[in-house]
Amino acid sequence: MDAKTQVIVLSFSFIFGFLTYFFCNINYKLIKNQKRIYRSIISIMFAYNIVLIYIICLYKLNNGKYHLYFFILLILGFFSAYIMSTKLLNSKKSHNFIARLKKKCYTKTK
């Protein structure tokens, strides 16, 4: 595998880690009030689909060759998205921004 392909797949793995984190959050928010058996089934199907999408994309990018550092960057992207989102949600500026948005959105108009 040449260097250009490796850089493309490495950056794809990192970005896919970001996307996986946000899709996991959305999945959790959608199923948190469901019954336990439904949550289990939906979580298994979600994980299966995420893995399948990643493998299909690897086949499209580099004929399905994978290395350990692809998965390391995937995990690194996932955890860096987690750290960024927690810092962003805990910052004072974001709280002020969200409060202003709520004020604009929830005001009654005649």
DSSP file (Angstrom, degrees, kcal/mol; ACC not computed):
  #  RESIDUE AA STRUCTURE BP1 BP2  ACC     N-H-->O    O-->H-N    N-H-->O    O-->H-N    TCO  KAPPA ALPHA  PHI   PSI    X-CA   Y-CA   Z-CA
    1    1 A M              0   0    0      0, 0.0    61,-0.0     0, 0.0     2,-0.0   0.000 360.0 360.0 360.0 131.6    0.0    0.0    0.0
    2    2 A D     >  -     0   0    0      1,-0.1     4,-1.9     4,-0.0     5,-0.1  -0.268 360.0-106.1 -80.1 170.0    1.4    3.3   -1.0
    3    3 A A  H  > S+     0   0    0      1,-0.2     4,-2.3     2,-0.2     5,-0.2   0.847 116.0  56.1 -67.1 -36.3    1.8    6.3    1.3
    4    4 A K  H  > S+     0   0    0      1,-0.2     4,-2.1     2,-0.2    -1,-0.2   0.927 108.9  46.9 -63.2 -44.4   -1.1    8.3   -0.2
    5    5 A T  H  > S+     0   0    0      1,-0.2     4,-2.6     2,-0.2     5,-0.2   0.890 110.9  52.6 -64.6 -39.7   -3.6    5.5    0.4
    6    6 A Q  H  X S+     0   0    0     -4,-1.9     4,-2.7     2,-0.2    -2,-0.2   0.912 109.0  48.8 -64.1 -41.9   -2.3    5.1    3.9
    7    7 A V  H  X S+     0   0    0     -4,-2.3     4,-2.4     2,-0.2     5,-0.2   0.906 112.3  49.3 -64.0 -40.8   -2.8    8.7    4.7
    8    8 A I  H  X S+     0   0    0     -4,-2.1     4,-2.3     2,-0.2    -2,-0.2   0.931 114.3  44.2 -62.9 -45.8   -6.3    8.6    3.2
    9    9 A V  H  X S+     0   0    0     -4,-2.6     4,-2.4     2,-0.2    -2,-0.2   0.866 112.8  52.0 -70.6 -35.7   -7.3    5.5    5.2
   10   10 A L  H  X S+     0   0    0     -4,-2.7     4,-2.0    -5,-0.2    -1,-0.2   0.932 112.7  44.3 -65.0 -44.8   -5.7    6.9    8.4
   11   11 A S  H  X S+     0   0    0     -4,-2.4     4,-2.4     1,-0.2     5,-0.2   0.880 112.9  52.6 -68.2 -35.8   -7.7   10.1    8.2
   12   12 A F  H  X S+     0   0    0     -4,-2.3     4,-2.7    -5,-0.2    -2,-0.2   0.914 108.4  50.8 -62.6 -42.2  -10.8    8.2    7.3
   13   13 A S  H  X S+     0   0    0     -4,-2.4     4,-1.7     2,-0.2    -2,-0.2   0.904 111.0  48.0 -63.2 -41.3  -10.4    6.0   10.4
   14   14 A F  H  X S+     0   0    0     -4,-2.0     4,-1.6     2,-0.2    -1,-0.2   0.931 114.7  44.9 -64.6 -45.8  -10.0    9.1   12.6
   15   15 A I  H  X S+     0   0    0     -4,-2.4     4,-2.5     1,-0.2    -2,-0.2   0.875 110.3  54.9 -66.4 -37.5  -13.0   10.8   11.1
   16   16 A F  H  X S+     0   0    0     -4,-2.7     4,-2.5     1,-0.2    -1,-0.2   0.844 104.1  55.5 -65.6 -32.5  -15.1    7.6   11.3
   17   17 A G  H  X S+     0   0    0     -4,-1.7     4,-1.9     2,-0.2    -1,-0.2   0.907 107.8  49.0 -63.2 -42.0  -14.2    7.4   15.0
   18   18 A F  H  X S+     0   0    0     -4,-1.6     4,-1.9     2,-0.2    -2,-0.2   0.956 113.2  46.4 -58.6 -51.4  -15.7   10.9   15.4
   19   19 A L  H  X S+     0   0    0     -4,-2.5     4,-2.6     1,-0.2     5,-0.2   0.877 108.9  55.4 -62.1 -38.4  -18.8    9.9   13.5
   20   20 A T  H  X S+     0   0    0     -4,-2.5     4,-2.3     1,-0.2    -1,-0.2   0.895 105.8  52.2 -62.4 -40.1  -19.2    6.7   15.5
   21   21 A Y  H  X S+     0   0    0     -4,-1.9     4,-2.0     2,-0.2    -1,-0.2   0.941 112.4  44.1 -61.0 -47.0  -19.2    8.6   18.8
   22   22 A F  H  X S+     0   0    0     -4,-1.9     4,-2.2     1,-0.2    -2,-0.2   0.872 113.3  50.7 -69.4 -35.7  -21.9   10.9   17.6
   23   23 A F  H  X S+     0   0    0     -4,-2.6     4,-2.7     2,-0.2    -1,-0.2   0.869 108.6  53.2 -67.0 -35.4  -24.0    8.1   16.2
   24   24 A C  H  X S+     0   0    0     -4,-2.3     4,-2.6    -5,-0.2    -2,-0.2   0.902 108.6  49.8 -64.6 -40.4  -23.6    6.2   19.5
   25   25 A N  H  X S+     0   0    0     -4,-2.0     4,-2.4     2,-0.2    -2,-0.2   0.926 112.3  46.7 -62.5 -44.8  -24.9    9.2   21.3
   26   26 A I  H  X S+     0   0    0     -4,-2.2     4,-1.9     2,-0.2    -2,-0.2   0.919 112.4  50.5 -63.7 -42.9  -27.9    9.5   19.0
   27   27 A N  H  X S+     0   0    0     -4,-2.7     4,-1.8     1,-0.2    -2,-0.2   0.918 111.0  49.0 -60.6 -44.0  -28.6    5.7   19.3
   28   28 A Y  H  X S+     0   0    0     -4,-2.6     4,-1.2     1,-0.2    -1,-0.2   0.912 110.6  49.9 -63.4 -42.6  -28.4    5.9   23.1
   29   29 A K  H  < S+     0   0    0     -4,-2.4    -1,-0.2     1,-0.2     4,-0.2   0.837 111.9  49.2 -66.7 -31.5  -30.8    8.9   23.2
   30   30 A L  H  < S+     0   0    0     -4,-1.9     3,-0.2    -5,-0.2    -1,-0.2   0.835 120.9  32.3 -75.9 -32.0  -33.3    7.1   20.9
   31   31 A I  H >< S+     0   0    0     -4,-1.8     3,-1.5    -5,-0.2    -2,-0.2   0.388  85.5  99.7-108.6   5.0  -33.4    3.8   22.8
   32   32 A K  T 3< S+     0   0    0     -4,-1.2    -1,-0.2     1,-0.3    -3,-0.1   0.750  87.8  45.7 -68.0 -21.6  -32.9    4.8   26.4
   33   33 A N  T 3  S+     0   0    0     -3,-0.2    -1,-0.3    -4,-0.2    -2,-0.1   0.307  94.9 100.5-101.2   8.7  -36.6    4.6   27.3
   34   34 A Q  S <  S-     0   0    0     -3,-1.5    -3,-0.0     1,-0.2     2,-0.0  -0.324  84.6 -81.4 -86.1 172.1  -37.2    1.3   25.6
   35   35 A K     >  -     0   0    0      1,-0.1     4,-2.4    -2,-0.1     5,-0.2  -0.325  43.3-110.0 -69.3 158.8  -37.4   -2.1   27.2
   36   36 A R  H  > S+     0   0    0      1,-0.2     4,-2.2     2,-0.2     5,-0.2   0.876 116.3  51.0 -61.4 -41.3  -34.2   -3.9   28.0
   37   37 A I  H  > S+     0   0    0      1,-0.2     4,-2.3     2,-0.2    -1,-0.2   0.888 111.1  48.9 -66.5 -38.5  -34.5   -6.6   25.3
   38   38 A Y  H  > S+     0   0    0      2,-0.2     4,-2.8     1,-0.2     5,-0.3   0.904 110.0  51.6 -66.7 -40.6  -35.2   -4.0   22.6
   39   39 A R  H  X S+     0   0    0     -4,-2.4     4,-2.3     1,-0.2    -2,-0.2   0.913 111.2  48.4 -60.9 -41.7  -32.2   -2.0   23.8
   40   40 A S  H  X S+     0   0    0     -4,-2.2     4,-2.2     2,-0.2    -2,-0.2   0.937 114.0  44.8 -64.8 -46.6  -30.0   -5.1   23.6
   41   41 A I  H  X S+     0   0    0     -4,-2.3     4,-2.4     1,-0.2    -2,-0.2   0.929 115.3  46.9 -64.8 -45.1  -31.2   -6.0   20.1
   42   42 A I  H  X S+     0   0    0     -4,-2.8     4,-2.4     1,-0.2    -1,-0.2   0.880 111.8  51.3 -66.2 -37.3  -30.9   -2.5   18.7
   43   43 A S  H  X S+     0   0    0     -4,-2.3     4,-2.6    -5,-0.3    -1,-0.2   0.899 110.6  48.4 -66.3 -40.2  -27.5   -2.0   20.2
   44   44 A I  H  X S+     0   0    0     -4,-2.2     4,-2.4     2,-0.2    -2,-0.2   0.924 113.6  46.9 -64.8 -43.5  -26.2   -5.3   18.7
   45   45 A M  H  X S+     0   0    0     -4,-2.4     4,-2.4     2,-0.2    -2,-0.2   0.891 111.8  51.6 -65.0 -38.5  -27.6   -4.3   15.3
   46   46 A F  H  X S+     0   0    0     -4,-2.4     4,-2.5     2,-0.2    -2,-0.2   0.941 111.3  46.3 -62.6 -48.0  -26.1   -0.9   15.6
   47   47 A A  H  X S+     0   0    0     -4,-2.6     4,-2.3     1,-0.2     5,-0.2   0.904 112.1  51.6 -62.6 -40.8  -22.7   -2.2   16.4
   48   48 A Y  H  X S+     0   0    0     -4,-2.4     4,-2.4     1,-0.2    -1,-0.2   0.919 111.3  47.4 -60.7 -44.0  -23.0   -4.7   13.5
   49   49 A N  H  X S+     0   0    0     -4,-2.4     4,-2.6     2,-0.2    -2,-0.2   0.888 110.3  51.4 -67.3 -39.4  -23.9   -2.0   11.1
   50   50 A I  H  X S+     0   0    0     -4,-2.5     4,-2.2     2,-0.2    -1,-0.2   0.933 113.0  45.5 -62.7 -45.1  -21.1    0.3   12.2
   51   51 A V  H  X S+     0   0    0     -4,-2.3     4,-2.4     1,-0.2    -2,-0.2   0.912 113.0  50.6 -64.3 -42.2  -18.5   -2.5   11.7
   52   52 A L  H  X S+     0   0    0     -4,-2.4     4,-2.5    -5,-0.2    -2,-0.2   0.905 110.1  49.2 -63.7 -41.9  -20.0   -3.4    8.4
   53   53 A I  H  X S+     0   0    0     -4,-2.6     4,-2.3     2,-0.2    -1,-0.2   0.906 111.2  50.4 -63.3 -41.2  -19.9    0.2    7.1
   54   54 A Y  H  X S+     0   0    0     -4,-2.2     4,-2.2    -5,-0.2    -2,-0.2   0.921 111.8  47.0 -63.9 -43.2  -16.3    0.5    8.2
   55   55 A I  H  X S+     0   0    0     -4,-2.4     4,-2.3     2,-0.2    -2,-0.2   0.909 111.6  50.7 -66.2 -41.6  -15.3   -2.7    6.5
   56   56 A I  H  X S+     0   0    0     -4,-2.5     4,-1.9     1,-0.2    -1,-0.2   0.915 110.8  49.2 -62.6 -41.6  -17.1   -1.8    3.3
   57   57 A C  H  X S+     0   0    0     -4,-2.3     4,-2.3     1,-0.2    -1,-0.2   0.882 108.8  53.0 -65.4 -37.4  -15.3    1.6    3.3
   58   58 A L  H  X S+     0   0    0     -4,-2.2     4,-2.9     1,-0.2     6,-1.5   0.900 108.0  51.2 -63.2 -39.2  -12.0   -0.1    3.8
   59   59 A Y  H  X S+     0   0    0     -4,-2.3     4,-1.3     4,-0.3    -2,-0.2   0.879 111.8  47.2 -64.1 -36.7  -12.7   -2.3    0.8
   60   60 A K  H  < S+     0   0    0     -4,-1.9    -2,-0.2    -5,-0.2    -1,-0.2   0.874 118.8  40.1 -71.0 -36.3  -13.5    0.8   -1.3
   61   61 A L  H  < S-     0   0    0     -4,-2.3    -2,-0.2    -5,-0.1    -3,-0.2   0.908 138.9  -0.3 -82.3 -43.0  -10.4    2.7   -0.1
   62   62 A N  H >< S-     0   0    0     -4,-2.9     3,-1.2    -5,-0.2    -3,-0.2   0.007 101.9 -91.9-143.8  35.1   -7.7    0.1   -0.1
   63   63 A N  T 3< S-     0   0    0     -4,-1.3    -4,-0.3     1,-0.2    -3,-0.1   0.770  82.5 -61.9  60.3  30.0   -9.1   -3.3   -1.2
   64   64 A G  T 3  S+     0   0    0     -6,-1.5     2,-0.4     1,-0.3    -1,-0.2   0.587  89.5 147.7  79.8  11.6   -9.9   -4.3    2.4
   65   65 A K    <   -     0   0    0     -3,-1.2     2,-0.4    -7,-0.4    -1,-0.3  -0.650  24.0-175.5 -79.5 133.3   -6.4   -4.3    3.8
   66   66 A Y        -     0   0    0     -2,-0.4     2,-0.3     4,-0.0   -11,-0.0  -0.957  11.3-168.9-132.5 151.8   -6.4   -3.4    7.4
   67   67 A H    >>  -     0   0    0     -2,-0.4     4,-1.0     1,-0.1     3,-0.9  -0.856  38.1-106.4-131.3 165.4   -3.7   -2.8   10.0
   68   68 A L  H 3> S+     0   0    0     -2,-0.3     4,-2.0     1,-0.2     3,-0.3   0.857 115.9  60.3 -63.2 -35.9   -3.6   -2.3   13.7
   69   69 A Y  H 3> S+     0   0    0      1,-0.2     4,-2.0     2,-0.2    -1,-0.2   0.720  96.0  62.1 -71.4 -18.4   -3.0    1.4   13.5
   70   70 A F  H <> S+     0   0    0     -3,-0.9     4,-1.7     2,-0.2    -1,-0.2   0.927 108.7  42.2 -65.2 -44.0   -6.2    1.9   11.5
   71   71 A F  H  X S+     0   0    0     -4,-1.0     4,-2.4    -3,-0.3    -2,-0.2   0.839 110.7  56.2 -72.3 -32.8   -8.1    0.6   14.6
   72   72 A I  H  X S+     0   0    0     -4,-2.0     4,-2.5     1,-0.2    -1,-0.2   0.926 109.7  45.8 -63.9 -42.9   -6.0    2.6   16.9
   73   73 A L  H  X S+     0   0    0     -4,-2.0     4,-2.5     2,-0.2    -2,-0.2   0.844 109.7  55.5 -68.9 -32.3   -6.9    5.8   15.0
   74   74 A L  H  X S+     0   0    0     -4,-1.7     4,-1.9     2,-0.2    -2,-0.2   0.938 112.2  42.2 -61.7 -46.9  -10.5    4.8   15.0
   75   75 A I  H  X S+     0   0    0     -4,-2.4     4,-2.5     2,-0.2     5,-0.2   0.883 113.3  53.3 -67.7 -39.2  -10.5    4.5   18.8
   76   76 A L  H  X S+     0   0    0     -4,-2.5     4,-2.2     1,-0.2    -2,-0.2   0.894 109.0  49.2 -63.0 -40.5   -8.4    7.7   19.1
   77   77 A G  H  X S+     0   0    0     -4,-2.5     4,-1.9     2,-0.2    -1,-0.2   0.883 110.3  51.8 -64.4 -39.3  -11.0    9.5   17.0
   78   78 A F  H  X S+     0   0    0     -4,-1.9     4,-1.7     1,-0.2    -2,-0.2   0.943 114.1  41.5 -62.6 -48.8  -13.8    8.2   19.2
   79   79 A F  H  X S+     0   0    0     -4,-2.5     4,-2.4     1,-0.2    -2,-0.2   0.827 112.1  53.8 -73.7 -30.6  -12.2    9.3   22.4
   80   80 A S  H  X S+     0   0    0     -4,-2.2     4,-2.5    -5,-0.2    -1,-0.2   0.866 108.4  50.8 -70.5 -33.1  -11.1   12.7   21.1
   81   81 A A  H  X S+     0   0    0     -4,-1.9     4,-2.4     2,-0.2    -2,-0.2   0.888 110.2  50.9 -65.9 -38.4  -14.7   13.3   20.0
   82   82 A Y  H  X S+     0   0    0     -4,-1.7     4,-2.2     2,-0.2    -2,-0.2   0.935 112.2  45.6 -62.7 -46.7  -15.8   12.4   23.6
   83   83 A I  H  X S+     0   0    0     -4,-2.4     4,-2.3     1,-0.2     5,-0.2   0.915 114.0  48.9 -64.6 -43.4  -13.3   14.7   25.1
   84   84 A M  H  X S+     0   0    0     -4,-2.5     4,-2.4     1,-0.2    -1,-0.2   0.908 111.8  48.3 -64.3 -41.2  -14.2   17.6   22.8
   85   85 A S  H  X S+     0   0    0     -4,-2.4     4,-2.4     2,-0.2    -1,-0.2   0.885 112.2  48.2 -70.2 -36.7  -17.9   17.2   23.3
   86   86 A T  H  X S+     0   0    0     -4,-2.2     4,-1.6     2,-0.2    -1,-0.2   0.911 114.4  46.2 -69.3 -39.8  -17.6   17.1   27.1
   87   87 A K  H  X S+     0   0    0     -4,-2.3     4,-0.6    -5,-0.2    -2,-0.2   0.896 114.2  48.9 -67.2 -38.1  -15.4   20.2   27.1
   88   88 A L  H >< S+     0   0    0     -4,-2.4     3,-0.6    -5,-0.2     6,-0.3   0.905 112.9  46.1 -68.0 -41.4  -17.7   22.0   24.7
   89   89 A L  H 3< S+     0   0    0     -4,-2.4    -1,-0.2     1,-0.2    -2,-0.2   0.768 113.8  49.6 -73.3 -24.6  -20.8   21.2   26.7
   90   90 A N  H 3< S+     0   0    0     -4,-1.6    -1,-0.2    -5,-0.2    -2,-0.2   0.500  87.7 106.6 -92.1  -4.0  -19.2   22.2   30.0
   91   91 A S  S <X S-     0   0    0     -4,-0.6     4,-1.4    -3,-0.6     5,-0.1  -0.427  72.9-129.6 -78.7 153.3  -17.9   25.5   28.8
   92   92 A K  H  > S+     0   0    0      1,-0.2     4,-2.1     2,-0.2     5,-0.2   0.864 105.6  56.6 -67.6 -38.5  -19.5   28.8   30.0
   93   93 A K  H  > S+     0   0    0      1,-0.2     4,-2.5     2,-0.2    -1,-0.2   0.898 105.7  49.9 -64.2 -40.4  -19.8   30.1   26.5
   94   94 A S  H  > S+     0   0    0     -6,-0.3     4,-2.6     2,-0.2    -1,-0.2   0.872 108.7  52.7 -68.5 -34.5  -21.8   27.1   25.2
   95   95 A H  H  X S+     0   0    0     -4,-1.4     4,-2.2     2,-0.2    -1,-0.2   0.911 111.4  46.7 -64.5 -41.3  -24.2   27.4   28.2
   96   96 A N  H  X S+     0   0    0     -4,-2.1     4,-2.2     2,-0.2    -2,-0.2   0.908 112.8  49.6 -65.4 -41.5  -24.7   31.1   27.4
   97   97 A F  H  X S+     0   0    0     -4,-2.5     4,-2.3     2,-0.2    -2,-0.2   0.918 111.9  47.5 -63.2 -44.8  -25.2   30.3   23.7
   98   98 A I  H  X S+     0   0    0     -4,-2.6     4,-2.5     2,-0.2    -1,-0.2   0.888 110.7  52.5 -65.1 -39.3  -27.7   27.5   24.5
   99   99 A A  H  X S+     0   0    0     -4,-2.2     4,-2.1     2,-0.2    -1,-0.2   0.910 110.1  48.0 -63.7 -41.5  -29.6   29.8   26.9
  100  100 A R  H  X S+     0   0    0     -4,-2.2     4,-2.2     2,-0.2    -2,-0.2   0.897 111.5  50.8 -65.8 -39.2  -29.9   32.5   24.2
  101  101 A L  H  X S+     0   0    0     -4,-2.3     4,-2.7     2,-0.2     5,-0.2   0.921 110.7  48.5 -63.5 -43.1  -31.1   29.9   21.6
  102  102 A K  H  X S+     0   0    0     -4,-2.5     4,-2.5     1,-0.2    -1,-0.2   0.896 110.0  52.4 -63.3 -39.0  -33.7   28.6   24.0
  103  103 A K  H  < S+     0   0    0     -4,-2.1     4,-0.3     1,-0.2    -1,-0.2   0.906 113.6  43.3 -64.1 -41.3  -34.9   32.1   24.7
  104  104 A K  H  < S+     0   0    0     -4,-2.2     3,-0.5     1,-0.2    -2,-0.2   0.888 118.3  44.1 -70.5 -38.9  -35.3   32.8   21.0
  105  105 A C  H  < S+     0   0    0     -4,-2.7    -2,-0.2     1,-0.2    -1,-0.2   0.835 115.8  44.3 -78.0 -32.6  -36.9   29.5   20.2
  106  106 A Y  S  < S+     0   0    0     -4,-2.5     2,-0.3    -5,-0.2    -1,-0.2   0.268  81.7 114.9-101.6  12.1  -39.4   29.4   23.1
  107  107 A T        -     0   0    0     -3,-0.5     2,-0.4    -4,-0.3    -4,-0.0  -0.632  68.4-120.6 -80.6 141.4  -40.7   32.9   23.1
  108  108 A K        -     0   0    0     -2,-0.3     2,-0.3     2,-0.0    -2,-0.1  -0.640  26.2-159.6 -84.2 135.1  -44.3   33.2   22.2
  109  109 A T              0   0    0     -2,-0.4    -1,-0.0     1,-0.1     0, 0.0  -0.858 360.0 360.0-113.1 150.1  -45.2   35.2   19.2
  110  110 A K              0   0    0     -2,-0.3    -1,-0.1     0, 0.0    -2,-0.0   0.433 360.0 360.0 -96.6 360.0  -48.6   36.7   18.5
